Amino acid sequence: MEPKPARVRILDAAHELMLTVGLARATTKEIARAADCSEAALYKYFDSKEDLFTSVLAERLPRLTPLLSSLATEPGQGTLEGNLTEIARQAALFYEQSFPIAASLYAEPQLRQRHFDALRKLGSGPHRPIQDLDAYLRAEQATGRVRAGADTFAAASLLLGACAQRAFAYDATDTGERPPVEEFSARLARTLLDGISVARASG
């Protein structure tokens, strides 16, 4: 069996370490050691730890950003309910997996600020999915499937906010279990559509 390419090993190691010890404590030195390469080799593939983090999000977690981008460029495809259900499903899974990685940042304000400053330079950050979903809903608004007066930014914030909350809000319940993702996603999409869909408003 051929060894994995160095970039793949680095991403795998970064993903595993970020999940187990958190982003704040997953140093590039530790990631390089786990990937069986030098720290210098790591920087051949990734400009910074933040670049590595965004690559882990894009390549190892549910693919929320590509889904939103593809829908925004081709509005009118599929059903609005089906699209929003799939967005909610991918978002719920994305936040479920990314929350344990990023949560440690919030315990260290200075590190968090440095991290977010770097993400801004990369054109990334936790605000991007909201902006991308807003763009998709505005594109659907232009096709006439979303009500002209609907607040698409608020709708995007509500849907993705609920998906993010699912990642941690249920840990303190008796069972510690999250709502099943398929049912959760369908219910979110239906409820959101009651507020913004032309079909719902005319029905």
C-alpha positions as CSV (number, residue, x, y, z in Angstrom):
1,M,0.0,0.0,0.0
2,E,1.5,3.3,-1.1
3,P,1.9,6.0,1.6
4,K,-0.4,8.9,1.5
5,P,0.9,12.1,0.0
6,A,2.3,14.6,2.5
7,R,-0.5,17.1,2.1
8,V,-3.1,14.4,2.8
9,R,-1.2,13.2,5.9
10,I,-1.0,16.8,7.2
11,L,-4.7,17.4,6.7
12,D,-5.5,14.1,8.4
13,A,-3.3,14.8,11.3
14,A,-4.5,18.4,11.7
15,H,-8.2,17.2,11.6
16,E,-7.5,14.6,14.3
17,L,-5.6,16.9,16.5
18,M,-8.0,19.8,16.2
19,L,-10.8,17.5,17.1
20,T,-9.1,16.0,20.1
21,V,-7.2,18.9,21.6
22,G,-8.9,21.9,20.0
23,L,-7.6,24.4,17.5
24,A,-5.8,26.5,20.1
25,R,-3.6,23.7,21.3
26,A,-3.0,22.0,17.9
27,T,0.4,23.5,17.1
28,T,2.0,23.2,13.7
29,K,4.8,21.4,15.4
30,E,2.5,18.7,16.8
31,I,0.6,18.5,13.5
32,A,3.8,18.0,11.6
33,R,5.0,15.3,14.1
34,A,1.6,13.4,13.8
35,A,1.9,13.6,10.0
36,D,5.4,12.3,10.1
37,C,6.9,15.3,8.3
38,S,8.9,18.4,9.3
39,E,7.3,21.6,10.2
40,A,9.1,23.2,7.2
41,A,7.4,20.6,5.0
42,L,4.0,21.6,6.4
43,Y,4.6,25.2,5.4
44,K,5.3,24.0,1.8
45,Y,1.6,23.2,1.5
46,F,0.0,25.7,3.9
47,D,0.9,29.4,4.4
48,S,-0.2,29.4,8.1
49,K,-2.1,27.5,10.7
50,E,-5.2,29.4,9.7
51,D,-4.7,28.4,6.1
52,L,-4.5,24.8,7.4
53,F,-7.6,25.2,9.5
54,T,-9.7,26.5,6.6
55,S,-8.4,23.6,4.4
56,V,-9.5,21.2,7.1
57,L,-13.0,22.8,7.2
58,A,-13.2,22.7,3.4
59,E,-11.8,19.2,2.8
60,R,-12.5,17.2,5.9
61,L,-15.9,18.4,7.0
62,P,-19.4,18.4,5.4
63,R,-19.2,20.5,2.3
64,L,-21.4,23.4,3.2
65,T,-19.6,26.2,1.3
66,P,-19.5,24.4,-2.1
67,L,-23.2,23.6,-1.7
68,L,-24.2,27.2,-1.0
69,S,-22.0,28.5,-3.8
70,S,-23.4,26.1,-6.4
71,L,-27.0,26.9,-5.4
72,A,-26.4,30.7,-5.6
73,T,-25.0,30.5,-9.1
74,E,-27.9,28.4,-10.3
75,P,-31.0,29.5,-8.5
76,G,-34.3,28.0,-9.5
77,Q,-33.0,24.4,-9.5
78,G,-34.8,21.8,-7.5
79,T,-37.4,22.8,-5.0
80,L,-36.8,25.6,-2.5
81,E,-37.8,23.2,0.3
82,G,-35.5,20.5,-0.9
83,N,-32.6,22.9,-1.2
84,L,-33.1,24.5,2.2
85,T,-33.5,21.0,3.8
86,E,-30.2,19.9,2.3
87,I,-28.5,23.2,3.3
88,A,-29.8,22.7,6.9
89,R,-28.6,19.1,6.9
90,Q,-25.1,20.0,5.7
91,A,-24.9,22.9,8.0
92,A,-26.0,20.9,11.1
93,L,-23.4,18.3,10.3
94,F,-20.7,21.0,9.6
95,Y,-21.3,22.8,12.9
96,E,-21.5,19.5,14.8
97,Q,-18.0,18.6,13.6
98,S,-16.4,22.1,13.6
99,F,-17.7,23.3,17.0
100,P,-15.3,21.0,18.9
101,I,-12.4,22.2,16.8
102,A,-13.0,25.9,17.2
103,A,-14.5,26.1,20.7
104,S,-11.1,26.2,22.4
105,L,-10.4,29.6,20.7
106,Y,-13.0,31.3,22.8
107,A,-11.1,30.5,26.0
108,E,-8.2,32.6,24.8
109,P,-9.3,36.0,23.6
110,Q,-5.9,37.1,22.2
111,L,-5.4,33.9,20.2
112,R,-9.0,34.2,18.9
113,Q,-8.4,37.8,17.7
114,R,-5.2,36.7,15.9
115,H,-7.0,33.8,14.4
116,F,-9.9,35.9,13.1
117,D,-7.5,38.6,11.8
118,A,-5.8,35.9,9.8
119,L,-9.1,34.4,8.6
120,R,-10.2,37.9,7.3
121,K,-7.0,38.1,5.2
122,L,-7.9,34.7,3.8
123,G,-11.5,35.9,3.0
124,S,-12.9,33.3,5.4
125,G,-14.6,33.2,8.8
126,P,-17.7,32.0,10.6
127,H,-19.8,34.8,8.9
128,R,-19.2,33.4,5.4
129,P,-21.9,30.7,5.4
130,I,-24.5,33.3,6.5
131,Q,-23.4,35.6,3.7
132,D,-23.4,32.8,1.2
133,L,-26.9,31.6,2.2
134,D,-28.1,35.2,2.1
135,A,-26.7,35.4,-1.5
136,Y,-28.6,32.2,-2.4
137,L,-31.9,33.4,-1.0
138,R,-31.5,36.7,-2.8
139,A,-30.9,34.8,-6.0
140,E,-34.1,32.9,-5.4
141,Q,-35.8,36.2,-4.7
142,A,-34.8,37.3,-8.1
143,T,-36.4,34.2,-9.7
144,G,-39.6,34.9,-7.8
145,R,-39.5,31.9,-5.5
146,V,-38.8,34.0,-2.4
147,R,-41.1,36.8,-1.5
148,A,-39.9,40.2,-2.6
149,G,-40.1,41.7,0.8
150,A,-38.5,38.8,2.7
151,D,-35.5,39.6,4.8
152,T,-33.0,37.1,3.3
153,F,-30.2,38.0,5.7
154,A,-32.4,37.4,8.7
155,A,-33.7,34.1,7.2
156,A,-30.1,32.9,6.6
157,S,-29.1,33.9,10.1
158,L,-32.1,32.0,11.6
159,L,-31.5,28.8,9.7
160,L,-27.7,28.7,10.3
161,G,-28.0,29.9,13.8
162,A,-30.3,27.0,14.6
163,C,-27.9,24.6,13.0
164,A,-25.0,26.0,15.1
165,Q,-27.0,25.8,18.3
166,R,-27.7,22.1,17.6
167,A,-24.0,21.5,17.9
168,F,-23.8,22.2,21.6
169,A,-27.2,23.2,23.0
170,Y,-28.3,19.6,23.8
171,D,-25.2,18.5,25.8
172,A,-26.9,19.3,29.1
173,T,-30.1,17.4,28.4
174,D,-30.8,14.1,30.2
175,T,-29.7,12.0,27.2
176,G,-27.2,14.5,25.8
177,E,-28.5,13.6,22.3
178,R,-29.0,16.1,19.5
179,P,-32.2,16.1,17.5
180,P,-31.9,13.6,14.6
181,V,-30.4,15.6,11.7
182,E,-32.8,14.5,9.0
183,E,-36.0,15.5,10.9
184,F,-34.3,18.6,12.3
185,S,-33.3,19.8,8.8
186,A,-36.7,19.2,7.3
187,R,-38.5,21.0,10.1
188,L,-36.2,24.0,9.9
189,A,-36.7,24.3,6.1
190,R,-40.5,24.1,6.4
191,T,-40.7,26.6,9.1
192,L,-38.4,29.1,7.3
193,L,-40.4,28.7,4.1
194,D,-43.6,29.6,6.0
195,G,-42.0,33.1,6.4
196,I,-40.3,33.7,3.0
197,S,-41.8,31.5,0.3
198,V,-44.0,32.9,-2.4
199,A,-45.8,29.5,-2.7
200,R,-46.5,29.5,1.1
201,A,-47.7,33.1,1.1
202,S,-50.1,32.5,-1.8
203,G,-51.3,29.2,-0.5
